Each structure stands twice: as C-alpha cells, then as structure tokens.
Amino acid sequence: MSRSKKKTPVTGMTTARSEKEDKRHANRILRRVSKPDPENAPALREVSDVWGMAKDGKVRFDPTDKAGRKLMRK
C-alpha cells in the first residue's frame, strides 16, 4: 500500500490531524446528560459545539501542484 493515493482532493482546513479528543469529550457529556433519563436523551449536536472543535471543516485543493501531490499520498 505504499503507493496508494487518495481518490478525492480534500483535506482538513487547519493543522489539526483529527478531532478525536473533541468527539470523545462530546460523547462523554452526552452520556452524562442522558444517564438520568435515557428515553428523552438530547441529540449529540444539542450537547456539543461542532464549530468549537479542532478542525473547521474541509477544503478542496489542486492535486496537480507540488503541495497537492504530497497531500494526495496516504
């Protein structure tokens, strides 16, 4: 798999590698809030703020330039 390439030229908008810690924190809050009454549990988006996480969405890039070719490698 050393020569595998991404199929779509999309990457995260900031330098953060992932949002794993932010998602773990949001799910912990959701479990804590829904523990007393699991039938009326709120949605994950009601408890967490997706705009406050490490990455701010995704952005397309040009796969033909030098930086784009580097980003296309897995």
Summary of the structure (lengths in Angstrom):
residues: 74
radius of gyration: 17.6
end to end distance: 8.8
largest distance: 54.0
contacts: 143
relative contact order: 0.28
helix: 43%
strand: 11%
